[in-house]
Amino acid sequence: MIDIPIPLDGVRLERDGSLTQRALRVLASEPLSSADVAQRVLGITGGAGAAAAAVFALLGSDPRFRVSPQGVWSLAASEPPAAPARRLRDEPFVVVDVETTGGSPKQGHRVTEVAAVRVAGGQIRDTFCTLVNPERPIPGMISSLTGITNAMVAGQPRFAQVAPEVSRALDGCVFVAHNAAFDWRFICHELSMCTGMTLSGRQLCTVRLARKLLPQLPSRSLDGLALFFGLEIESRHRALDDALATARVLIHFIDMLDEQGVADWEGLQAVLGKRKPRAPRKKKRMPQSMEVA
């Protein structure tokens, strides 16, 4: 088993331990609803009541956690560790994209390509990309989508062989991806299998950010955002080109946030935490008789 200790103030690798330890890592980044904790810690989706009960059974008696009357979980410490006091533009971001054999590592799907693009100071600083032998066949439908075939990955390194390079690419950065949960889940799964460790640290999802900054767009897909910002994606559904496009979207978002006076990580979290107010429900009109009409 490869041991890759990485002391970071951004993304870091930690031993993949108990569910409680996983909850500590997840809630260190941000408070979450019971449903989100159930999904990200326990892998439970749907059934809000059962999910909330499972989360409470796991965390309810642990003094390290607290839950609000609205069902939002957080760490019981008075204040989480403060992020580095620096401008949002100067934060070290790493934009990640993975191509895979399917939609879920729990179903045995694996990574076929991984890319990481470092962004700091409003500029792309470095890139990393490699094909990966997934050690299982790539379905024809996936090959049609990505252009990555079984022949292309046959002679490529397995994830265990590129794990040190992937870890170095993530070293100390805020993990960014378009639909970050998907890429984070696959990277964590691959690292856990070959190193016994998993990721911990700050994450940023550009889909979530797009919903806050560009609510008028009919689609916040990567294609939709590229069209809005006038960006060209040379090879869609290839890891490096998608990561580069997402990195350029991120830079546009940082510019937009700067114009709104959002200057640091704490301000960004405040933006992401704002919920769009619900539209008032229309009262159903009671049927009227023809005589009243």
C-alpha positions as CSV (number, residue, x, y, z in Angstrom):
1,M,0.0,0.0,0.0
2,I,1.4,3.4,-1.0
3,D,1.7,5.9,1.9
4,I,1.5,9.6,0.8
5,P,1.5,11.9,3.8
6,I,0.6,15.4,2.6
7,P,0.2,18.2,5.2
8,L,-1.9,20.8,3.5
9,D,-4.1,23.8,4.3
10,G,-6.2,23.0,1.3
11,V,-6.9,19.5,0.0
12,R,-5.0,16.8,2.0
13,L,-4.9,13.0,2.3
14,E,-6.0,11.4,5.5
15,R,-6.5,7.8,6.6
16,D,-9.9,6.6,5.4
17,G,-11.4,5.6,8.8
18,S,-14.8,5.4,10.4
19,L,-18.1,7.0,9.4
20,T,-17.7,9.4,12.3
21,Q,-14.2,10.5,11.1
22,R,-15.7,11.0,7.6
23,A,-18.4,13.2,9.1
24,L,-15.8,15.3,10.9
25,R,-14.0,15.8,7.6
26,V,-17.1,16.7,5.6
27,L,-18.5,19.1,8.2
28,A,-15.1,20.8,8.6
29,S,-15.7,22.4,5.2
30,E,-19.3,23.6,5.7
31,P,-22.5,23.0,7.7
32,L,-24.8,20.5,5.9
33,S,-28.5,19.4,6.1
34,S,-29.3,16.0,7.4
35,A,-30.0,14.9,3.8
36,D,-26.6,16.1,2.6
37,V,-24.8,14.4,5.6
38,A,-26.7,11.2,4.8
39,Q,-25.6,11.2,1.2
40,R,-22.0,12.3,1.6
41,V,-21.2,10.3,4.8
42,L,-23.6,7.3,4.7
43,G,-24.3,7.1,1.0
44,I,-28.0,7.3,1.6
45,T,-30.2,9.0,-0.9
46,G,-34.0,9.6,-0.8
47,G,-36.3,8.9,2.2
48,A,-35.7,12.1,4.1
49,G,-37.1,10.7,7.4
50,A,-35.0,7.6,7.4
51,A,-31.9,9.6,6.3
52,A,-32.4,12.1,9.1
53,A,-32.9,9.2,11.6
54,A,-29.7,7.5,10.4
55,V,-27.6,10.7,10.7
56,F,-29.0,11.4,14.2
57,A,-28.2,7.8,15.3
58,L,-24.6,8.2,14.1
59,L,-23.9,11.8,15.3
60,G,-26.7,12.7,17.8
61,S,-24.9,11.6,21.0
62,D,-21.4,12.7,19.9
63,P,-20.4,16.0,21.6
64,R,-18.2,16.9,18.6
65,F,-21.3,17.6,16.5
66,R,-24.3,19.9,16.8
67,V,-27.6,20.2,14.9
68,S,-29.8,23.2,14.5
69,P,-33.6,23.2,14.9
70,Q,-33.7,23.3,11.1
71,G,-31.7,20.1,10.9
72,V,-28.4,21.6,9.8
73,W,-25.3,19.8,11.2
74,S,-22.0,21.4,12.0
75,L,-19.0,20.9,14.2
76,A,-19.6,21.7,17.9
77,A,-16.3,23.7,18.1
78,S,-17.0,27.4,18.6
79,E,-15.2,28.3,15.4
80,P,-13.8,26.0,12.6
81,P,-10.1,26.6,11.7
82,A,-9.9,29.8,9.8
83,A,-9.0,29.7,6.1
84,P,-5.8,31.5,5.2
85,A,-6.2,35.3,5.3
86,R,-5.8,36.0,1.6
87,R,-7.9,37.4,-1.3
88,L,-10.1,34.9,-3.1
89,R,-8.2,35.7,-6.3
90,D,-5.0,34.6,-4.6
91,E,-6.4,31.3,-3.3
92,P,-4.7,28.2,-4.9
93,F,-7.4,26.4,-6.8
94,V,-7.0,23.0,-8.5
95,V,-9.7,22.4,-11.1
96,V,-10.3,18.6,-11.6
97,D,-12.0,16.6,-14.2
98,V,-12.2,12.8,-14.5
99,E,-13.5,10.5,-17.2
100,T,-14.8,7.2,-16.0
101,T,-16.3,3.9,-17.1
102,G,-19.7,4.8,-15.6
103,G,-21.5,6.9,-13.1
104,S,-20.7,5.4,-9.7
105,P,-17.6,3.9,-8.1
106,K,-19.9,1.9,-5.8
107,Q,-21.0,0.0,-8.9
108,G,-17.4,-0.8,-9.7
109,H,-16.8,2.0,-12.2
110,R,-13.3,3.3,-12.5
111,V,-11.4,6.4,-13.7
112,T,-10.1,6.3,-17.3
113,E,-8.6,9.8,-17.4
114,V,-7.8,12.5,-14.8
115,A,-6.8,16.1,-15.3
116,A,-5.9,18.8,-12.8
117,V,-5.4,22.5,-13.6
118,R,-4.0,24.9,-11.1
119,V,-5.4,28.4,-10.9
120,A,-4.0,31.3,-8.8
121,G,-3.9,35.0,-9.2
122,G,-6.7,34.8,-11.8
123,Q,-4.5,32.8,-14.1
124,I,-3.9,29.2,-15.1
125,R,-0.6,28.2,-13.6
126,D,0.0,24.5,-14.4
127,T,-1.7,21.4,-15.8
128,F,-1.6,17.7,-15.3
129,C,-3.4,15.0,-17.2
130,T,-3.0,11.3,-17.8
131,L,-5.0,8.4,-19.2
132,V,-5.6,5.6,-16.7
133,N,-6.0,1.9,-17.2
134,P,-9.3,1.3,-15.4
135,E,-8.7,-2.5,-15.1
136,R,-12.2,-3.2,-16.5
137,P,-13.8,-2.8,-19.9
138,I,-15.1,0.6,-21.0
139,P,-18.7,0.4,-22.2
140,G,-19.3,1.3,-25.9
141,M,-21.7,4.1,-24.9
142,I,-19.0,5.7,-22.7
143,S,-16.4,5.4,-25.5
144,S,-18.8,7.1,-27.9
145,L,-19.2,9.9,-25.4
146,T,-15.5,10.4,-24.4
147,G,-13.6,9.0,-27.4
148,I,-11.6,6.9,-24.9
149,T,-11.4,3.3,-26.0
150,N,-10.2,0.1,-24.4
151,A,-7.2,0.1,-26.8
152,M,-6.2,3.6,-25.7
153,V,-6.0,2.7,-22.0
154,A,-4.6,-0.8,-22.4
155,G,-1.0,0.3,-22.0
156,Q,-1.6,3.2,-19.6
157,P,-0.7,3.2,-15.9
158,R,-3.2,2.0,-13.3
159,F,-4.4,4.6,-10.8
160,A,-2.1,3.3,-8.1
161,Q,0.8,4.2,-10.3
162,V,-0.3,7.8,-10.9
163,A,-1.6,8.3,-7.3
164,P,1.5,10.2,-6.2
165,E,1.3,12.6,-9.2
166,V,-2.4,13.1,-8.6
167,S,-1.8,13.9,-4.9
168,R,0.9,16.4,-5.7
169,A,-1.4,18.1,-8.3
170,L,-4.0,18.5,-5.5
171,D,-1.5,19.5,-2.9
172,G,-2.7,22.4,-0.8
173,C,-5.4,23.7,-3.2
174,V,-9.1,24.2,-3.1
175,F,-10.7,21.3,-5.0
176,V,-12.8,22.7,-7.8
177,A,-14.9,20.8,-10.4
178,H,-18.1,21.2,-12.4
179,N,-20.4,19.0,-10.3
180,A,-17.6,18.6,-7.8
181,A,-19.3,15.7,-5.9
182,F,-18.9,13.4,-8.9
183,D,-15.1,14.1,-9.4
184,W,-14.4,14.2,-5.6
185,R,-16.2,10.8,-5.1
186,F,-14.2,9.1,-7.8
187,I,-10.8,10.5,-6.8
188,C,-11.5,9.6,-3.1
189,H,-12.5,6.1,-4.2
190,E,-9.4,5.5,-6.3
191,L,-7.1,6.9,-3.7
192,S,-8.7,4.8,-0.9
193,M,-8.3,1.6,-2.9
194,C,-4.6,2.1,-3.6
195,T,-3.4,4.1,-0.6
196,G,-5.9,3.5,2.2
197,M,-6.3,7.3,2.3
198,T,-9.0,9.7,1.2
199,L,-9.2,13.5,0.5
200,S,-10.1,16.1,3.0
201,G,-10.3,19.8,2.6
202,R,-12.2,22.7,0.9
203,Q,-14.3,22.1,-2.2
204,L,-15.9,24.4,-4.7
205,C,-18.6,23.3,-7.2
206,T,-18.9,25.6,-10.2
207,V,-22.4,24.3,-10.9
208,R,-23.5,25.6,-7.4
209,L,-21.7,28.9,-8.0
210,A,-23.3,29.3,-11.5
211,R,-26.7,28.9,-9.9
212,K,-25.9,31.8,-7.6
213,L,-24.2,34.1,-10.1
214,L,-26.1,33.4,-13.3
215,P,-29.6,32.4,-12.2
216,Q,-31.0,33.7,-15.5
217,L,-29.3,31.0,-17.6
218,P,-31.5,28.2,-18.7
219,S,-28.6,25.7,-18.3
220,R,-25.6,25.8,-16.1
221,S,-23.9,22.9,-17.9
222,L,-20.3,23.3,-18.9
223,D,-21.5,23.8,-22.5
224,G,-24.0,26.4,-21.4
225,L,-21.4,28.4,-19.4
226,A,-18.8,28.1,-22.2
227,L,-21.4,29.5,-24.6
228,F,-22.2,32.4,-22.2
229,F,-18.6,33.3,-21.7
230,G,-17.5,32.7,-25.3
231,L,-15.2,29.9,-24.5
232,E,-14.2,27.1,-26.9
233,I,-13.8,23.5,-25.6
234,E,-11.7,21.7,-28.1
235,S,-12.5,18.1,-27.1
236,R,-15.6,17.9,-24.9
237,H,-15.7,15.0,-22.4
238,R,-11.9,14.8,-22.4
239,A,-10.5,15.5,-18.9
240,L,-7.9,18.2,-19.7
241,D,-10.1,20.2,-22.1
242,D,-13.1,20.1,-19.7
243,A,-10.8,21.0,-16.8
244,L,-9.3,23.9,-18.7
245,A,-12.8,25.2,-19.7
246,T,-13.9,24.9,-16.0
247,A,-10.8,26.8,-14.9
248,R,-11.6,29.6,-17.3
249,V,-15.2,29.7,-16.1
250,L,-13.8,29.8,-12.5
251,I,-11.7,32.8,-13.4
252,H,-14.7,34.6,-14.8
253,F,-16.6,33.8,-11.6
254,I,-13.8,35.3,-9.5
255,D,-14.0,38.5,-11.6
256,M,-17.8,38.6,-11.0
257,L,-17.4,38.0,-7.3
258,D,-14.7,40.7,-7.1
259,E,-17.1,43.2,-8.8
260,Q,-19.7,42.3,-6.1
261,G,-17.2,43.0,-3.3
262,V,-16.7,39.3,-2.5
263,A,-13.0,39.3,-1.7
264,D,-12.3,36.1,0.3
265,W,-13.3,32.5,1.0
266,E,-15.6,33.5,3.8
267,G,-17.4,35.9,1.5
268,L,-17.7,33.2,-1.1
269,Q,-19.3,30.8,1.4
270,A,-21.8,33.5,2.3
271,V,-22.8,33.8,-1.4
272,L,-23.2,30.0,-1.7
273,G,-25.3,29.9,1.4
274,K,-27.9,32.4,0.2
275,R,-31.0,30.6,-0.8
276,K,-33.4,31.9,-3.4
277,P,-36.7,32.8,-1.7
278,R,-39.6,30.5,-2.5
279,A,-42.3,31.9,-4.6
280,P,-45.5,32.2,-2.7
281,R,-48.0,29.4,-3.3
282,K,-51.0,30.4,-5.2
283,K,-54.2,29.7,-3.3
284,K,-56.5,27.4,-5.0
285,R,-59.7,29.1,-6.0
286,M,-62.9,27.3,-4.8
287,P,-65.1,26.3,-7.6
288,Q,-68.0,28.7,-8.1
289,S,-71.5,27.9,-9.2
290,M,-72.9,29.3,-12.4
291,E,-75.3,31.3,-10.3
292,V,-72.4,33.2,-8.6
293,A,-70.7,33.7,-11.9
